[in-house]
Amino acid sequence: MVESSDDKLKEIRENFEYFDKRGKGYINFDEFSELLAVISPESTTKERAEGFSMIDTNSDGHVDFEEFITWWKTAWYEF
Ligand SMILES: [Ca+2]
């Protein structure tokens, strides 16, 4: 089965919602740390903080779905 972009989008959305535990529409740093603890267990707090500020492109302290999807595409998929 060929995976379409829609399927990927759905997968990213599911990941986002998994970490957006309270359904706020954004991921805060604590939630992001949990995410990195899963996908990159050896990362340090400093690396996680750096990663977070890299993804939070508008620096409002939250990673919203748009920022998340940009990062996810860059990190995991060649579109
Ligand atoms: Ca943001």
N, CA, C, O and the ligand as a Tripos MOL2 file, in Angstrom:
@<TRIPOS>MOLECULE
protein
  317   315    80     0     0
PROTEIN
NO_CHARGES

@<TRIPOS>ATOM
      1 N           0.8380   -1.2020    0.0000 N.3       1 MET1
      2 CA          0.0000    0.0000    0.0000 C.3       1 MET1
      3 C           0.8740    1.2530    0.0000 C.2       1 MET1
      4 O           1.7880    1.3820    0.8140 O.2       1 MET1
      5 N           0.5910    2.1440   -0.8920 N.am      2 VAL2
      6 CA          1.3490    3.3940   -0.9550 C.3       2 VAL2
      7 C           0.7620    4.3990    0.0270 C.2       2 VAL2
      8 O          -0.4430    4.6480    0.0450 O.2       2 VAL2
      9 N           1.6350    4.9620    0.8320 N.am      3 GLU3
     10 CA          1.1860    5.9230    1.8280 C.3       3 GLU3
     11 C           1.0560    7.2990    1.1880 C.2       3 GLU3
     12 O           2.0180    7.8180    0.6210 O.2       3 GLU3
     13 N          -0.1000    7.8730    1.2750 N.am      4 SER4
     14 CA         -0.2950    9.2000    0.6930 C.3       4 SER4
     15 C           0.0730   10.2810    1.7010 C.2       4 SER4
     16 O           0.2560   10.0000    2.8860 O.2       4 SER4
     17 N           0.1790   11.5060    1.2280 N.am      5 SER5
     18 CA          0.4570   12.6250    2.1150 C.3       5 SER5
     19 C          -0.6210   12.7670    3.1790 C.2       5 SER5
     20 O          -0.3400   13.1440    4.3160 O.2       5 SER5
     21 N          -1.8600   12.4620    2.7970 N.am      6 ASP6
     22 CA         -2.9600   12.5480    3.7600 C.3       6 ASP6
     23 C          -2.7470   11.6010    4.9260 C.2       6 ASP6
     24 O          -3.0150   11.9370    6.0800 O.2       6 ASP6
     25 N          -2.2560   10.4020    4.6020 N.am      7 ASP7
     26 CA         -1.9940    9.4410    5.6670 C.3       7 ASP7
     27 C          -0.8980    9.9530    6.5910 C.2       7 ASP7
     28 O          -0.9740    9.8070    7.8110 O.2       7 ASP7
     29 N           0.1110   10.5480    5.9960 N.am      8 LYS8
     30 CA          1.2090   11.0910    6.7930 C.3       8 LYS8
     31 C           0.7230   12.2260    7.6850 C.2       8 LYS8
     32 O           1.0810   12.3250    8.8590 O.2       8 LYS8
     33 N          -0.0960   13.0670    7.0950 N.am      9 LEU9
     34 CA         -0.6560   14.1850    7.8420 C.3       9 LEU9
     35 C          -1.4600   13.6730    9.0360 C.2       9 LEU9
     36 O          -1.3790   14.2110   10.1410 O.2       9 LEU9
     37 N          -2.2260   12.6350    8.7880 N.am     10 LYS10
     38 CA         -3.0400   12.0340    9.8380 C.3      10 LYS10
     39 C          -2.1340   11.4660   10.9390 C.2      10 LYS10
     40 O          -2.4190   11.5950   12.1290 O.2      10 LYS10
     41 N          -1.0560   10.8470   10.5130 N.am     11 GLU11
     42 CA         -0.1220   10.2630   11.4690 C.3      11 GLU11
     43 C           0.5220   11.3560   12.3320 C.2      11 GLU11
     44 O           0.6700   11.2060   13.5450 O.2      11 GLU11
     45 N           0.9000   12.4570   11.6740 N.am     12 ILE12
     46 CA          1.5100   13.5680   12.4100 C.3      12 ILE12
     47 C           0.5030   14.1500   13.3890 C.2      12 ILE12
     48 O           0.8350   14.4480   14.5360 O.2      12 ILE12
     49 N          -0.7280   14.3070   12.9260 N.am     13 ARG13
     50 CA         -1.7980   14.8230   13.7810 C.3      13 ARG13
     51 C          -1.9970   13.9310   15.0090 C.2      13 ARG13
     52 O          -2.1690   14.4180   16.1260 O.2      13 ARG13
     53 N          -1.9710   12.6240   14.7790 N.am     14 GLU14
     54 CA         -2.1460   11.6830   15.8900 C.3      14 GLU14
     55 C          -0.9990   11.8110   16.8970 C.2      14 GLU14
     56 O          -1.2180   11.7480   18.1070 O.2      14 GLU14
     57 N           0.2060   11.9880   16.3950 N.am     15 ASN15
     58 CA          1.3530   12.1800   17.2790 C.3      15 ASN15
     59 C           1.2170   13.4750   18.0730 C.2      15 ASN15
     60 O           1.4700   13.5230   19.2770 O.2      15 ASN15
     61 N           0.8130   14.5130   17.3660 N.am     16 PHE16
     62 CA          0.6370   15.8050   18.0240 C.3      16 PHE16
     63 C          -0.3960   15.6940   19.1330 C.2      16 PHE16
     64 O          -0.1820   16.1840   20.2420 O.2      16 PHE16
     65 N          -1.5100   15.0540   18.8320 N.am     17 GLU17
     66 CA         -2.5910   14.9350   19.8190 C.3      17 GLU17
     67 C          -2.1830   14.0470   20.9890 C.2      17 GLU17
     68 O          -2.6280   14.2420   22.1210 O.2      17 GLU17
     69 N          -1.3350   13.0760   20.6970 N.am     18 TYR18
     70 CA         -0.8580   12.2080   21.7620 C.3      18 TYR18
     71 C          -0.0690   13.0180   22.7920 C.2      18 TYR18
     72 O          -0.2090   12.8040   23.9960 O.2      18 TYR18
     73 N           0.7530   13.9400   22.3170 N.am     19 PHE19
     74 CA          1.5850   14.7130   23.2300 C.3      19 PHE19
     75 C           0.8750   15.9550   23.7490 C.2      19 PHE19
     76 O           1.2210   16.4780   24.8080 O.2      19 PHE19
     77 N          -0.1070   16.4200   23.0080 N.am     20 ASP20
     78 CA         -0.9440   17.5190   23.4790 C.3      20 ASP20
     79 C          -2.0130   16.9150   24.3950 C.2      20 ASP20
     80 O          -3.1960   16.8580   24.0620 O.2      20 ASP20
     81 N          -1.5430   16.4690   25.5580 N.am     21 LYS21
     82 CA         -2.3830   15.6390   26.4200 C.3      21 LYS21
     83 C          -3.6690   16.3160   26.8770 C.2      21 LYS21
     84 O          -4.6910   15.6550   27.0670 O.2      21 LYS21
     85 N          -3.6180   17.6080   27.0500 N.am     22 ARG22
     86 CA         -4.8100   18.3060   27.5310 C.3      22 ARG22
     87 C          -5.6510   18.8860   26.3880 C.2      22 ARG22
     88 O          -6.6300   19.5970   26.6150 O.2      22 ARG22
     89 N          -5.2510   18.5700   25.1760 N.am     23 GLY23
     90 CA         -6.0340   19.0050   24.0150 C.3      23 GLY23
     91 C          -6.0880   20.5110   23.8390 C.2      23 GLY23
     92 O          -7.1050   21.0540   23.4100 O.2      23 GLY23
     93 N          -4.9890   21.1910   24.1710 N.am     24 LYS24
     94 CA         -4.9700   22.6450   24.1180 C.3      24 LYS24
     95 C          -4.7210   23.1810   22.7130 C.2      24 LYS24
     96 O          -5.0090   24.3420   22.4210 O.2      24 LYS24
     97 N          -4.1840   22.3280   21.8480 N.am     25 GLY25
     98 CA         -3.8510   22.7980   20.5070 C.3      25 GLY25
     99 C          -2.4010   23.2070   20.3880 C.2      25 GLY25
    100 O          -1.9690   23.6880   19.3410 O.2      25 GLY25
    101 N          -1.6500   23.0210   21.4530 N.am     26 TYR26
    102 CA         -0.2080   23.2710   21.4000 C.3      26 TYR26
    103 C           0.4980   22.3740   22.4100 C.2      26 TYR26
    104 O          -0.1220   21.8210   23.3180 O.2      26 TYR26
    105 N           1.8020   22.2430   22.2290 N.am     27 ILE27
    106 CA          2.6160   21.4400   23.1370 C.3      27 ILE27
    107 C           3.5240   22.3840   23.9090 C.2      27 ILE27
    108 O           4.2170   23.2110   23.3160 O.2      27 ILE27
    109 N           3.5200   22.2610   25.2250 N.am     28 ASN28
    110 CA          4.4340   23.1020   25.9990 C.3      28 ASN28
    111 C           5.7540   22.3500   26.2240 C.2      28 ASN28
    112 O           5.9180   21.2140   25.7780 O.2      28 ASN28
    113 N           6.6790   23.0000   26.9160 N.am     29 PHE29
    114 CA          8.0050   22.3990   27.0220 C.3      29 PHE29
    115 C           7.9910   21.0650   27.7850 C.2      29 PHE29
    116 O           8.7040   20.1330   27.4130 O.2      29 PHE29
    117 N           7.1940   20.9720   28.8360 N.am     30 ASP30
    118 CA          7.1130   19.7150   29.5900 C.3      30 ASP30
    119 C           6.6620   18.5670   28.6990 C.2      30 ASP30
    120 O           7.2120   17.4670   28.7510 O.2      30 ASP30
    121 N           5.6570   18.8400   27.8860 N.am     31 GLU31
    122 CA          5.1540   17.8000   26.9910 C.3      31 GLU31
    123 C           6.1780   17.4570   25.9200 C.2      31 GLU31
    124 O           6.3450   16.2990   25.5390 O.2      31 GLU31
    125 N           6.8580   18.4950   25.4450 N.am     32 PHE32
    126 CA          7.8950   18.2580   24.4490 C.3      32 PHE32
    127 C           9.0320   17.4040   25.0190 C.2      32 PHE32
    128 O           9.5690   16.5350   24.3310 O.2      32 PHE32
    129 N           9.3920   17.6580   26.2720 N.am     33 SER33
    130 CA         10.4270   16.8540   26.9250 C.3      33 SER33
    131 C          10.0320   15.3840   26.9730 C.2      33 SER33
    132 O          10.8600   14.4980   26.7600 O.2      33 SER33
    133 N           8.7660   15.1400   27.2540 N.am     34 GLU34
    134 CA          8.2730   13.7600   27.2690 C.3      34 GLU34
    135 C           8.3820   13.1330   25.8880 C.2      34 GLU34
    136 O           8.7430   11.9650   25.7420 O.2      34 GLU34
    137 N           8.0630   13.9340   24.8810 N.am     35 LEU35
    138 CA          8.1490   13.4590   23.5010 C.3      35 LEU35
    139 C           9.5850   13.0510   23.1770 C.2      35 LEU35
    140 O           9.8300   11.9780   22.6250 O.2      35 LEU35
    141 N          10.5260   13.9210   23.5270 N.am     36 LEU36
    142 CA         11.9190   13.6160   23.2270 C.3      36 LEU36
    143 C          12.4480   12.4530   24.0580 C.2      36 LEU36
    144 O          13.3210   11.7070   23.6130 O.2      36 LEU36
    145 N          11.9120   12.3060   25.2690 N.am     37 ALA37
    146 CA         12.3170   11.1700   26.0900 C.3      37 ALA37
    147 C          11.9510    9.8570   25.4080 C.2      37 ALA37
    148 O          12.6070    8.8350   25.6080 O.2      37 ALA37
    149 N          10.8930    9.8990   24.5990 N.am     38 VAL38
    150 CA         10.4620    8.7120   23.8630 C.3      38 VAL38
    151 C          11.2850    8.5270   22.5970 C.2      38 VAL38
    152 O          11.8110    7.4440   22.3440 O.2      38 VAL38
    153 N          11.3970    9.6010   21.7930 N.am     39 ILE39
    154 CA         12.0460    9.4250   20.4890 C.3      39 ILE39
    155 C          13.5600    9.5650   20.5650 C.2      39 ILE39
    156 O          14.2700    9.0780   19.6850 O.2      39 ILE39
    157 N          14.0620   10.2210   21.5990 N.am     40 SER40
    158 CA         15.5110   10.3980   21.7290 C.3      40 SER40
    159 C          15.8950   10.3350   23.2080 C.2      40 SER40
    160 O          16.2190   11.3550   23.8180 O.2      40 SER40
    161 N          15.8550    9.1270   23.7790 N.am     41 PRO41
    162 CA         16.0160    8.9500   25.2310 C.3      41 PRO41
    163 C          17.3340    9.4850   25.7800 C.2      41 PRO41
    164 O          17.4240    9.8140   26.9630 O.2      41 PRO41
    165 N          18.3420    9.5740   24.9420 N.am     42 GLU42
    166 CA         19.6460    9.9960   25.4520 C.3      42 GLU42
    167 C          19.8680   11.5040   25.3870 C.2      42 GLU42
    168 O          20.9230   11.9950   25.7880 O.2      42 GLU42
    169 N          18.8830   12.2350   24.8870 N.am     43 SER43
    170 CA         19.0550   13.6820   24.8020 C.3      43 SER43
    171 C          19.0610   14.3040   26.2000 C.2      43 SER43
    172 O          18.3820   13.8320   27.1120 O.2      43 SER43
    173 N          19.8350   15.3610   26.3400 N.am     44 THR44
    174 CA         19.9330   16.0440   27.6240 C.3      44 THR44
    175 C          18.8640   17.1360   27.7170 C.2      44 THR44
    176 O          18.2520   17.5150   26.7190 O.2      44 THR44
    177 N          18.6570   17.6280   28.9340 N.am     45 THR45
    178 CA         17.6880   18.7050   29.1300 C.3      45 THR45
    179 C          18.0430   19.9170   28.2700 C.2      45 THR45
    180 O          17.1730   20.5860   27.7110 O.2      45 THR45
    181 N          19.3660   20.1810   28.1830 N.am     46 LYS46
    182 CA         19.8300   21.3120   27.3850 C.3      46 LYS46
    183 C          19.4820   21.1030   25.9070 C.2      46 LYS46
    184 O          19.0060   22.0200   25.2390 O.2      46 LYS46
    185 N          19.7230   19.8990   25.4110 N.am     47 GLU47
    186 CA         19.4070   19.5980   24.0120 C.3      47 GLU47
    187 C          17.9030   19.7030   23.7520 C.2      47 GLU47
    188 O          17.4650   20.1650   22.6990 O.2      47 GLU47
    189 N          17.1340   19.2620   24.7400 N.am     48 ARG48
    190 CA         15.6780   19.3460   24.5850 C.3      48 ARG48
    191 C          15.2190   20.7970   24.5500 C.2      48 ARG48
    192 O          14.3370   21.1660   23.7750 O.2      48 ARG48
    193 N          15.8300   21.6120   25.3990 N.am     49 ALA49
    194 CA         15.4900   23.0360   25.4180 C.3      49 ALA49
    195 C          15.8680   23.7010   24.0990 C.2      49 ALA49
    196 O          15.1290   24.5360   23.5770 O.2      49 ALA49
    197 N          17.0270   23.3210   23.5690 N.am     50 GLU50
    198 CA         17.4670   23.8740   22.2860 C.3      50 GLU50
    199 C          16.5300   23.4330   21.1680 C.2      50 GLU50
    200 O          16.1500   24.2230   20.3040 O.2      50 GLU50
    201 N          16.1670   22.1520   21.2070 N.am     51 GLY51
    202 CA         15.2430   21.6210   20.2090 C.3      51 GLY51
    203 C          13.9110   22.3400   20.2640 C.2      51 GLY51
    204 O          13.3220   22.6800   19.2380 O.2      51 GLY51
    205 N          13.4520   22.5620   21.4840 N.am     52 PHE52
    206 CA         12.1570   23.2160   21.6490 C.3      52 PHE52
    207 C          12.1670   24.6210   21.0610 C.2      52 PHE52
    208 O          11.2390   25.0110   20.3520 O.2      52 PHE52
    209 N          13.2260   25.3820   21.3620 N.am     53 SER53
    210 CA         13.2580   26.7540   20.8500 C.3      53 SER53
    211 C          13.4450   26.7820   19.3360 C.2      53 SER53
    212 O          13.0640   27.7440   18.6700 O.2      53 SER53
    213 N          14.0410   25.7030   18.7990 N.am     54 MET54
    214 CA         14.1970   25.5940   17.3480 C.3      54 MET54
    215 C          12.8350   25.3660   16.6740 C.2      54 MET54
    216 O          12.5460   25.9280   15.6180 O.2      54 MET54
    217 N          12.0180   24.5380   17.3050 N.am     55 ILE55
    218 CA         10.7130   24.2070   16.7200 C.3      55 ILE55
    219 C           9.7130   25.3320   16.9400 C.2      55 ILE55
    220 O           8.8710   25.6080   16.0850 O.2      55 ILE55
    221 N           9.8170   25.9780   18.0970 N.am     56 ASP56
    222 CA          8.9210   27.0900   18.4170 C.3      56 ASP56
    223 C           9.3800   28.3200   17.6490 C.2      56 ASP56
    224 O           9.9820   29.2330   18.2140 O.2      56 ASP56
    225 N           9.0860   28.3300   16.3590 N.am     57 THR57
    226 CA          9.6720   29.3440   15.4800 C.3      57 THR57
    227 C           9.2070   30.7630   15.8050 C.2      57 THR57
    228 O           9.9420   31.7170   15.5490 O.2      57 THR57
    229 N           8.0040   30.9260   16.3640 N.am     58 ASN58
    230 CA          7.5860   32.2900   16.7050 C.3      58 ASN58
    231 C           7.8470   32.6240   18.1720 C.2      58 ASN58
    232 O           7.4110   33.6620   18.6690 O.2      58 ASN58
    233 N           8.5680   31.7240   18.8640 N.am     59 SER59
    234 CA          9.0400   31.9610   20.2390 C.3      59 SER59
    235 C           7.9540   32.3930   21.2240 C.2      59 SER59
    236 O           8.1800   33.2640   22.0630 O.2      59 SER59
    237 N           6.7740   31.7800   21.1170 N.am     60 ASP60
    238 CA          5.7340   32.1300   22.0860 C.3      60 ASP60
    239 C           5.6630   31.1080   23.2320 C.2      60 ASP60
    240 O           4.7520   31.1500   24.0600 O.2      60 ASP60
    241 N           6.6450   30.1860   23.2630 N.am     61 GLY61
    242 CA          6.6960   29.2290   24.3620 C.3      61 GLY61
    243 C           5.8150   28.0060   24.1640 C.2      61 GLY61
    244 O           5.7470   27.1400   25.0360 O.2      61 GLY61
    245 N           5.1420   27.9290   23.0250 N.am     62 HIS62
    246 CA          4.3120   26.7770   22.7040 C.3      62 HIS62
    247 C           4.6350   26.2950   21.3040 C.2      62 HIS62
    248 O           4.9510   27.0860   20.4150 O.2      62 HIS62
    249 N           4.5520   24.9820   21.1180 N.am     63 VAL63
    250 CA          4.6550   24.4520   19.7640 C.3      63 VAL63
    251 C           3.2430   24.1300   19.2950 C.2      63 VAL63
    252 O           2.6160   23.1940   19.7930 O.2      63 VAL63
    253 N           2.7500   24.8990   18.3460 N.am     64 ASP64
    254 CA          1.4160   24.6070   17.8300 C.3      64 ASP64
    255 C           1.5130   23.6040   16.6850 C.2      64 ASP64
    256 O           2.6130   23.2160   16.2910 O.2      64 ASP64
    257 N           0.3730   23.1830   16.1520 N.am     65 PHE65
    258 CA          0.3930   22.1040   15.1740 C.3      65 PHE65
    259 C           1.1700   22.4790   13.9140 C.2      65 PHE65
    260 O           1.8460   21.6420   13.3150 O.2      65 PHE65
    261 N           1.0650   23.7200   13.5310 N.am     66 GLU66
    262 CA          1.7890   24.1770   12.3390 C.3      66 GLU66
    263 C           3.3110   24.0560   12.5260 C.2      66 GLU66
    264 O           4.0280   23.5950   11.6380 O.2      66 GLU66
    265 N           3.7710   24.4790   13.6910 N.am     67 GLU67
    266 CA          5.2020   24.3700   13.9800 C.3      67 GLU67
    267 C           5.6270   22.9060   14.1020 C.2      67 GLU67
    268 O           6.7010   22.5020   13.6570 O.2      67 GLU67
    269 N           4.7460   22.1410   14.7180 N.am     68 PHE68
    270 CA          5.0190   20.7200   14.9170 C.3      68 PHE68
    271 C           5.1670   20.0030   13.5710 C.2      68 PHE68
    272 O           6.0810   19.2030   13.3710 O.2      68 PHE68
    273 N           4.2610   20.3060   12.6730 N.am     69 ILE69
    274 CA          4.2360   19.6270   11.3760 C.3      69 ILE69
    275 C           5.4740   20.0080   10.5500 C.2      69 ILE69
    276 O           6.0450   19.1710    9.8510 O.2      69 ILE69
    277 N           5.8680   21.2520   10.6380 N.am     70 THR70
    278 CA          7.0740   21.6950    9.9330 C.3      70 THR70
    279 C           8.2850   20.9160   10.4310 C.2      70 THR70
    280 O           9.1020   20.4280    9.6510 O.2      70 THR70
    281 N           8.3720   20.8170   11.7620 N.am     71 TRP71
    282 CA          9.4850   20.0910   12.3640 C.3      71 TRP71
    283 C           9.4250   18.6120   12.0000 C.2      71 TRP71
    284 O          10.4370   18.0110   11.6410 O.2      71 TRP71
    285 N           8.2340   18.0340   12.0970 N.am     72 TRP72
    286 CA          8.0750   16.6060   11.8490 C.3      72 TRP72
    287 C           8.4980   16.2520   10.4270 C.2      72 TRP72
    288 O           9.1800   15.2540   10.1940 O.2      72 TRP72
    289 N           8.0810   17.0870    9.4890 N.am     73 LYS73
    290 CA          8.4540   16.8680    8.0850 C.3      73 LYS73
    291 C           9.9600   16.9440    7.9070 C.2      73 LYS73
    292 O          10.5620   16.1100    7.2310 O.2      73 LYS73
    293 N          10.5600   17.9540    8.5190 N.am     74 THR74
    294 CA         12.0050   18.1290    8.4000 C.3      74 THR74
    295 C          12.7480   16.9580    9.0190 C.2      74 THR74
    296 O          13.7220   16.4510    8.4630 O.2      74 THR74
    297 N          12.2620   16.5380   10.1890 N.am     75 ALA75
    298 CA         12.9860   15.5400   10.9500 C.3      75 ALA75
    299 C          12.7740   14.1080   10.4370 C.2      75 ALA75
    300 O          13.6880   13.2840   10.4810 O.2      75 ALA75
    301 N          11.5750   13.8280    9.9570 N.am     76 TRP76
    302 CA         11.2380   12.4240    9.7250 C.3      76 TRP76
    303 C          10.8990   12.0730    8.2770 C.2      76 TRP76
    304 O          10.9910   10.9110    7.8820 O.2      76 TRP76
    305 N          10.5210   13.0390    7.5140 N.am     77 TYR77
    306 CA         10.0680   12.7060    6.1690 C.3      77 TYR77
    307 C          10.7290   13.5700    5.1180 C.2      77 TYR77
    308 O          11.0030   14.7500    5.3370 O.2      77 TYR77
    309 N          10.9750   12.9670    3.9890 N.am     78 GLU78
    310 CA         11.3540   13.7150    2.8100 C.3      78 GLU78
    311 C          10.0920   13.8610    1.9860 C.2      78 GLU78
    312 O           9.6420   12.8980    1.3650 O.2      78 GLU78
    313 N           9.5240   15.0340    1.9710 N.am     79 PHE79
    314 CA          8.2900   15.2150    1.2000 C.3      79 PHE79
    315 C           8.6050   15.5190   -0.2560 C.2      79 PHE79
    316 O           7.6910   15.7020   -1.0600 O.2      79 PHE79
    317 CA          5.0270   28.7990   18.7580 Ca       80 CA80
@<TRIPOS>BOND
     1     1     2 1
     2     2     3 1
     3     3     4 2
     4     3     5 am
     5     5     6 1
     6     6     7 1
     7     7     8 2
     8     7     9 am
     9     9    10 1
    10    10    11 1
    11    11    12 2
    12    11    13 am
    13    13    14 1
    14    14    15 1
    15    15    16 2
    16    15    17 am
    17    17    18 1
    18    18    19 1
    19    19    20 2
    20    19    21 am
    21    21    22 1
    22    22    23 1
    23    23    24 2
    24    23    25 am
    25    25    26 1
    26    26    27 1
    27    27    28 2
    28    27    29 am
    29    29    30 1
    30    30    31 1
    31    31    32 2
    32    31    33 am
    33    33    34 1
    34    34    35 1
    35    35    36 2
    36    35    37 am
    37    37    38 1
    38    38    39 1
    39    39    40 2
    40    39    41 am
    41    41    42 1
    42    42    43 1
    43    43    44 2
    44    43    45 am
    45    45    46 1
    46    46    47 1
    47    47    48 2
    48    47    49 am
    49    49    50 1
    50    50    51 1
    51    51    52 2
    52    51    53 am
    53    53    54 1
    54    54    55 1
    55    55    56 2
    56    55    57 am
    57    57    58 1
    58    58    59 1
    59    59    60 2
    60    59    61 am
    61    61    62 1
    62    62    63 1
    63    63    64 2
    64    63    65 am
    65    65    66 1
    66    66    67 1
    67    67    68 2
    68    67    69 am
    69    69    70 1
    70    70    71 1
    71    71    72 2
    72    71    73 am
    73    73    74 1
    74    74    75 1
    75    75    76 2
    76    75    77 am
    77    77    78 1
    78    78    79 1
    79    79    80 2
    80    79    81 am
    81    81    82 1
    82    82    83 1
    83    83    84 2
    84    83    85 am
    85    85    86 1
    86    86    87 1
    87    87    88 2
    88    87    89 am
    89    89    90 1
    90    90    91 1
    91    91    92 2
    92    91    93 am
    93    93    94 1
    94    94    95 1
    95    95    96 2
    96    95    97 am
    97    97    98 1
    98    98    99 1
    99    99   100 2
   100    99   101 am
   101   101   102 1
   102   102   103 1
   103   103   104 2
   104   103   105 am
   105   105   106 1
   106   106   107 1
   107   107   108 2
   108   107   109 am
   109   109   110 1
   110   110   111 1
   111   111   112 2
   112   111   113 am
   113   113   114 1
   114   114   115 1
   115   115   116 2
   116   115   117 am
   117   117   118 1
   118   118   119 1
   119   119   120 2
   120   119   121 am
   121   121   122 1
   122   122   123 1
   123   123   124 2
   124   123   125 am
   125   125   126 1
   126   126   127 1
   127   127   128 2
   128   127   129 am
   129   129   130 1
   130   130   131 1
   131   131   132 2
   132   131   133 am
   133   133   134 1
   134   134   135 1
   135   135   136 2
   136   135   137 am
   137   137   138 1
   138   138   139 1
   139   139   140 2
   140   139   141 am
   141   141   142 1
   142   142   143 1
   143   143   144 2
   144   143   145 am
   145   145   146 1
   146   146   147 1
   147   147   148 2
   148   147   149 am
   149   149   150 1
   150   150   151 1
   151   151   152 2
   152   151   153 am
   153   153   154 1
   154   154   155 1
   155   155   156 2
   156   155   157 am
   157   157   158 1
   158   158   159 1
   159   159   160 2
   160   159   161 am
   161   161   162 1
   162   162   163 1
   163   163   164 2
   164   163   165 am
   165   165   166 1
   166   166   167 1
   167   167   168 2
   168   167   169 am
   169   169   170 1
   170   170   171 1
   171   171   172 2
   172   171   173 am
   173   173   174 1
   174   174   175 1
   175   175   176 2
   176   175   177 am
   177   177   178 1
   178   178   179 1
   179   179   180 2
   180   179   181 am
   181   181   182 1
   182   182   183 1
   183   183   184 2
   184   183   185 am
   185   185   186 1
   186   186   187 1
   187   187   188 2
   188   187   189 am
   189   189   190 1
   190   190   191 1
   191   191   192 2
   192   191   193 am
   193   193   194 1
   194   194   195 1
   195   195   196 2
   196   195   197 am
   197   197   198 1
   198   198   199 1
   199   199   200 2
   200   199   201 am
   201   201   202 1
   202   202   203 1
   203   203   204 2
   204   203   205 am
   205   205   206 1
   206   206   207 1
   207   207   208 2
   208   207   209 am
   209   209   210 1
   210   210   211 1
   211   211   212 2
   212   211   213 am
   213   213   214 1
   214   214   215 1
   215   215   216 2
   216   215   217 am
   217   217   218 1
   218   218   219 1
   219   219   220 2
   220   219   221 am
   221   221   222 1
   222   222   223 1
   223   223   224 2
   224   223   225 am
   225   225   226 1
   226   226   227 1
   227   227   228 2
   228   227   229 am
   229   229   230 1
   230   230   231 1
   231   231   232 2
   232   231   233 am
   233   233   234 1
   234   234   235 1
   235   235   236 2
   236   235   237 am
   237   237   238 1
   238   238   239 1
   239   239   240 2
   240   239   241 am
   241   241   242 1
   242   242   243 1
   243   243   244 2
   244   243   245 am
   245   245   246 1
   246   246   247 1
   247   247   248 2
   248   247   249 am
   249   249   250 1
   250   250   251 1
   251   251   252 2
   252   251   253 am
   253   253   254 1
   254   254   255 1
   255   255   256 2
   256   255   257 am
   257   257   258 1
   258   258   259 1
   259   259   260 2
   260   259   261 am
   261   261   262 1
   262   262   263 1
   263   263   264 2
   264   263   265 am
   265   265   266 1
   266   266   267 1
   267   267   268 2
   268   267   269 am
   269   269   270 1
   270   270   271 1
   271   271   272 2
   272   271   273 am
   273   273   274 1
   274   274   275 1
   275   275   276 2
   276   275   277 am
   277   277   278 1
   278   278   279 1
   279   279   280 2
   280   279   281 am
   281   281   282 1
   282   282   283 1
   283   283   284 2
   284   283   285 am
   285   285   286 1
   286   286   287 1
   287   287   288 2
   288   287   289 am
   289   289   290 1
   290   290   291 1
   291   291   292 2
   292   291   293 am
   293   293   294 1
   294   294   295 1
   295   295   296 2
   296   295   297 am
   297   297   298 1
   298   298   299 1
   299   299   300 2
   300   299   301 am
   301   301   302 1
   302   302   303 1
   303   303   304 2
   304   303   305 am
   305   305   306 1
   306   306   307 1
   307   307   308 2
   308   307   309 am
   309   309   310 1
   310   310   311 1
   311   311   312 2
   312   311   313 am
   313   313   314 1
   314   314   315 1
   315   315   316 2
@<TRIPOS>SUBSTRUCTURE
     1 MET1         2 RESIDUE 1 A MET
     2 VAL2         6 RESIDUE 1 A VAL
     3 GLU3        10 RESIDUE 1 A GLU
     4 SER4        14 RESIDUE 1 A SER
     5 SER5        18 RESIDUE 1 A SER
     6 ASP6        22 RESIDUE 1 A ASP
     7 ASP7        26 RESIDUE 1 A ASP
     8 LYS8        30 RESIDUE 1 A LYS
     9 LEU9        34 RESIDUE 1 A LEU
    10 LYS10       38 RESIDUE 1 A LYS
    11 GLU11       42 RESIDUE 1 A GLU
    12 ILE12       46 RESIDUE 1 A ILE
    13 ARG13       50 RESIDUE 1 A ARG
    14 GLU14       54 RESIDUE 1 A GLU
    15 ASN15       58 RESIDUE 1 A ASN
    16 PHE16       62 RESIDUE 1 A PHE
    17 GLU17       66 RESIDUE 1 A GLU
    18 TYR18       70 RESIDUE 1 A TYR
    19 PHE19       74 RESIDUE 1 A PHE
    20 ASP20       78 RESIDUE 1 A ASP
    21 LYS21       82 RESIDUE 1 A LYS
    22 ARG22       86 RESIDUE 1 A ARG
    23 GLY23       90 RESIDUE 1 A GLY
    24 LYS24       94 RESIDUE 1 A LYS
    25 GLY25       98 RESIDUE 1 A GLY
    26 TYR26      102 RESIDUE 1 A TYR
    27 ILE27      106 RESIDUE 1 A ILE
    28 ASN28      110 RESIDUE 1 A ASN
    29 PHE29      114 RESIDUE 1 A PHE
    30 ASP30      118 RESIDUE 1 A ASP
    31 GLU31      122 RESIDUE 1 A GLU
    32 PHE32      126 RESIDUE 1 A PHE
    33 SER33      130 RESIDUE 1 A SER
    34 GLU34      134 RESIDUE 1 A GLU
    35 LEU35      138 RESIDUE 1 A LEU
    36 LEU36      142 RESIDUE 1 A LEU
    37 ALA37      146 RESIDUE 1 A ALA
    38 VAL38      150 RESIDUE 1 A VAL
    39 ILE39      154 RESIDUE 1 A ILE
    40 SER40      158 RESIDUE 1 A SER
    41 PRO41      162 RESIDUE 1 A PRO
    42 GLU42      166 RESIDUE 1 A GLU
    43 SER43      170 RESIDUE 1 A SER
    44 THR44      174 RESIDUE 1 A THR
    45 THR45      178 RESIDUE 1 A THR
    46 LYS46      182 RESIDUE 1 A LYS
    47 GLU47      186 RESIDUE 1 A GLU
    48 ARG48      190 RESIDUE 1 A ARG
    49 ALA49      194 RESIDUE 1 A ALA
    50 GLU50      198 RESIDUE 1 A GLU
    51 GLY51      202 RESIDUE 1 A GLY
    52 PHE52      206 RESIDUE 1 A PHE
    53 SER53      210 RESIDUE 1 A SER
    54 MET54      214 RESIDUE 1 A MET
    55 ILE55      218 RESIDUE 1 A ILE
    56 ASP56      222 RESIDUE 1 A ASP
    57 THR57      226 RESIDUE 1 A THR
    58 ASN58      230 RESIDUE 1 A ASN
    59 SER59      234 RESIDUE 1 A SER
    60 ASP60      238 RESIDUE 1 A ASP
    61 GLY61      242 RESIDUE 1 A GLY
    62 HIS62      246 RESIDUE 1 A HIS
    63 VAL63      250 RESIDUE 1 A VAL
    64 ASP64      254 RESIDUE 1 A ASP
    65 PHE65      258 RESIDUE 1 A PHE
    66 GLU66      262 RESIDUE 1 A GLU
    67 GLU67      266 RESIDUE 1 A GLU
    68 PHE68      270 RESIDUE 1 A PHE
    69 ILE69      274 RESIDUE 1 A ILE
    70 THR70      278 RESIDUE 1 A THR
    71 TRP71      282 RESIDUE 1 A TRP
    72 TRP72      286 RESIDUE 1 A TRP
    73 LYS73      290 RESIDUE 1 A LYS
    74 THR74      294 RESIDUE 1 A THR
    75 ALA75      298 RESIDUE 1 A ALA
    76 TRP76      302 RESIDUE 1 A TRP
    77 TYR77      306 RESIDUE 1 A TYR
    78 GLU78      310 RESIDUE 1 A GLU
    79 PHE79      314 RESIDUE 1 A PHE
    80 CA80       317 GROUP 0 **** ****
